[in-house]
Amino acid sequence: MDKYTISLPVIDRNLSNKGILWVCKDSPDDLRNGLETLARYFKREFHYDGIQYEANEHHFEHVEYKGFVFVEPALDALTEEHSETPSRLLGGCCFRHRQYSDGLHWILDWIWLHPYARRRGILKKHWKFFREIFGDDFHVTPPISPAMEAFLAKQRHGRQIKQA
């Protein structure tokens, strides 16, 4: 695969009818590997030296994360052998616990969506879910794209969303 190719992971089962799925240390390998692939696309787009999530990072000491993938039915991958509709991972994100001077906070460490999946309301649809889990004032770490800056400004509604 060349550096300009984006091949979204397809999982051969129906993962979610809600469009989002939690990824944790107990998730199947294919799901954790899929989230790692999305983290690699994030790394590539933002020119990071290392990836922000590894499928086996639950083996590392003191790592607390909550990963998520955004999914849609992969109807184009459906064959007669399938007993259910496969799922395509459109993007992913990872929240982590970090210590700051004012205490321990959840941060949105990274988020990446395929360019064709951006500006389709996917993050907006799940933002309330994230706020319910991580609170109204979780930190967001840079780099923050101009589109994400605009999204965060719309979501503030009087709340302070902190940048780490």
C-alpha positions as a Python dict, from the first residue, in 0.01 Angstrom:
ca = {
    (1, 'M'): (0, 0, 0),
    (2, 'D'): (139, 338, -92),
    (3, 'K'): (116, 638, 136),
    (4, 'Y'): (-176, 784, -62),
    (5, 'T'): (-403, 482, -27),
    (6, 'I'): (-675, 472, 235),
    (7, 'S'): (-826, 128, 268),
    (8, 'L'): (-1087, 125, 542),
    (9, 'P'): (-1106, -192, 751),
    (10, 'V'): (-1405, -417, 687),
    (11, 'I'): (-1512, -657, 962),
    (12, 'D'): (-1712, -958, 845),
    (13, 'R'): (-1995, -912, 1093),
    (14, 'N'): (-2251, -651, 1191),
    (15, 'L'): (-2082, -449, 1463),
    (16, 'S'): (-2336, -183, 1546),
    (17, 'N'): (-2670, -53, 1435),
    (18, 'K'): (-2595, 273, 1618),
    (19, 'G'): (-2292, 368, 1408),
    (20, 'I'): (-2041, 352, 1693),
    (21, 'L'): (-1870, 76, 1885),
    (22, 'W'): (-1654, 78, 2196),
    (23, 'V'): (-1307, -77, 2157),
    (24, 'C'): (-1135, -203, 2471),
    (25, 'K'): (-869, -453, 2571),
    (26, 'D'): (-1125, -735, 2555),
    (27, 'S'): (-1240, -650, 2201),
    (28, 'P'): (-1166, -901, 1925),
    (29, 'D'): (-829, -870, 1751),
    (30, 'D'): (-981, -762, 1420),
    (31, 'L'): (-1154, -468, 1588),
    (32, 'R'): (-844, -355, 1779),
    (33, 'N'): (-635, -398, 1462),
    (34, 'G'): (-892, -191, 1272),
    (35, 'L'): (-864, 92, 1526),
    (36, 'E'): (-484, 74, 1493),
    (37, 'T'): (-516, 109, 1115),
    (38, 'L'): (-724, 424, 1165),
    (39, 'A'): (-463, 557, 1411),
    (40, 'R'): (-200, 503, 1141),
    (41, 'Y'): (-405, 716, 900),
    (42, 'F'): (-422, 987, 1170),
    (43, 'K'): (-43, 962, 1211),
    (44, 'R'): (8, 993, 837),
    (45, 'E'): (-227, 1289, 794),
    (46, 'F'): (-85, 1489, 1084),
    (47, 'H'): (279, 1384, 1026),
    (48, 'Y'): (330, 1228, 1368),
    (49, 'D'): (640, 1021, 1441),
    (50, 'G'): (447, 745, 1619),
    (51, 'I'): (94, 611, 1621),
    (52, 'Q'): (-154, 719, 1889),
    (53, 'Y'): (-301, 371, 1946),
    (54, 'E'): (-165, 19, 1913),
    (55, 'A'): (-383, -292, 1905),
    (56, 'N'): (-176, -455, 2177),
    (57, 'E'): (-134, -154, 2404),
    (58, 'H'): (-355, -312, 2668),
    (59, 'H'): (-48, -523, 2749),
    (60, 'F'): (141, -211, 2857),
    (61, 'E'): (140, -113, 3225),
    (62, 'H'): (-90, 163, 3348),
    (63, 'V'): (-256, 231, 3015),
    (64, 'E'): (-616, 342, 3047),
    (65, 'Y'): (-797, 417, 2726),
    (66, 'K'): (-1140, 399, 2573),
    (67, 'G'): (-1135, 361, 2197),
    (68, 'F'): (-1426, 394, 1958),
    (69, 'V'): (-1486, 319, 1593),
    (70, 'F'): (-1748, 476, 1371),
    (71, 'V'): (-1909, 211, 1152),
    (72, 'E'): (-2151, 170, 866),
    (73, 'P'): (-2280, -136, 682),
    (74, 'A'): (-2038, -253, 413),
    (75, 'L'): (-2303, -359, 164),
    (76, 'D'): (-2045, -373, -116),
    (77, 'A'): (-1858, -644, 77),
    (78, 'L'): (-2168, -857, 137),
    (79, 'T'): (-2152, -1201, -26),
    (80, 'E'): (-2368, -1512, -17),
    (81, 'E'): (-2133, -1659, 244),
    (82, 'H'): (-2218, -1386, 495),
    (83, 'S'): (-2486, -1457, 751),
    (84, 'E'): (-2491, -1089, 848),
    (85, 'T'): (-2392, -761, 688),
    (86, 'P'): (-2020, -676, 722),
    (87, 'S'): (-1922, -344, 881),
    (88, 'R'): (-1683, -80, 749),
    (89, 'L'): (-1483, 128, 996),
    (90, 'L'): (-1518, 489, 878),
    (91, 'G'): (-1304, 638, 1151),
    (92, 'G'): (-1201, 608, 1510),
    (93, 'C'): (-1093, 793, 1820),
    (94, 'C'): (-933, 732, 2154),
    (95, 'F'): (-985, 887, 2496),
    (96, 'R'): (-718, 860, 2765),
    (97, 'H'): (-676, 951, 3130),
    (98, 'R'): (-411, 1219, 3182),
    (99, 'Q'): (-282, 1395, 3492),
    (100, 'Y'): (-286, 1776, 3486),
    (101, 'S'): (-203, 2029, 3755),
    (102, 'D'): (-573, 2045, 3851),
    (103, 'G'): (-621, 1668, 3859),
    (104, 'L'): (-692, 1366, 3645),
    (105, 'H'): (-892, 1432, 3327),
    (106, 'W'): (-1019, 1237, 3030),
    (107, 'I'): (-882, 1371, 2704),
    (108, 'L'): (-984, 1314, 2347),
    (109, 'D'): (-636, 1210, 2240),
    (110, 'W'): (-705, 1171, 1870),
    (111, 'I'): (-988, 1133, 1624),
    (112, 'W'): (-975, 1050, 1256),
    (113, 'L'): (-1250, 1009, 996),
    (114, 'H'): (-1205, 911, 634),
    (115, 'P'): (-1219, 1230, 423),
    (116, 'Y'): (-1543, 1115, 255),
    (117, 'A'): (-1700, 1058, 598),
    (118, 'R'): (-1621, 1409, 722),
    (119, 'R'): (-1890, 1676, 743),
    (120, 'R'): (-2164, 1411, 739),
    (121, 'G'): (-2268, 1464, 1103),
    (122, 'I'): (-2101, 1149, 1236),
    (123, 'L'): (-1917, 1319, 1522),
    (124, 'K'): (-2211, 1548, 1600),
    (125, 'K'): (-2438, 1243, 1625),
    (126, 'H'): (-2213, 1082, 1890),
    (127, 'W'): (-2087, 1392, 2074),
    (128, 'K'): (-2358, 1375, 2342),
    (129, 'F'): (-2265, 1010, 2404),
    (130, 'F'): (-1901, 1113, 2459),
    (131, 'R'): (-2005, 1392, 2697),
    (132, 'E'): (-2218, 1146, 2896),
    (133, 'I'): (-1918, 915, 2940),
    (134, 'F'): (-1633, 1165, 2981),
    (135, 'G'): (-1809, 1475, 3116),
    (136, 'D'): (-1876, 1813, 2962),
    (137, 'D'): (-1524, 1945, 2999),
    (138, 'F'): (-1293, 1675, 2868),
    (139, 'H'): (-972, 1802, 2716),
    (140, 'V'): (-899, 1788, 2342),
    (141, 'T'): (-535, 1749, 2243),
    (142, 'P'): (-380, 1910, 1939),
    (143, 'P'): (-331, 1897, 1652),
    (144, 'I'): (-680, 2026, 1593),
    (145, 'S'): (-777, 2078, 1231),
    (146, 'P'): (-966, 2393, 1131),
    (147, 'A'): (-1278, 2180, 1075),
    (148, 'M'): (-1247, 2033, 1426),
    (149, 'E'): (-1191, 2382, 1571),
    (150, 'A'): (-1518, 2493, 1411),
    (151, 'F'): (-1695, 2181, 1537),
    (152, 'L'): (-1572, 2237, 1893),
    (153, 'A'): (-1681, 2601, 1885),
    (154, 'K'): (-2034, 2491, 1789),
    (155, 'Q'): (-2042, 2230, 2067),
    (156, 'R'): (-1933, 2456, 2352),
    (157, 'H'): (-2275, 2609, 2425),
    (158, 'G'): (-2130, 2793, 2725),
    (159, 'R'): (-1907, 2506, 2838),
    (160, 'Q'): (-1533, 2527, 2835),
    (161, 'I'): (-1376, 2255, 2622),
    (162, 'K'): (-1013, 2263, 2719),
    (163, 'Q'): (-725, 2207, 2485),
    (164, 'A'): (-446, 2009, 2643),
}
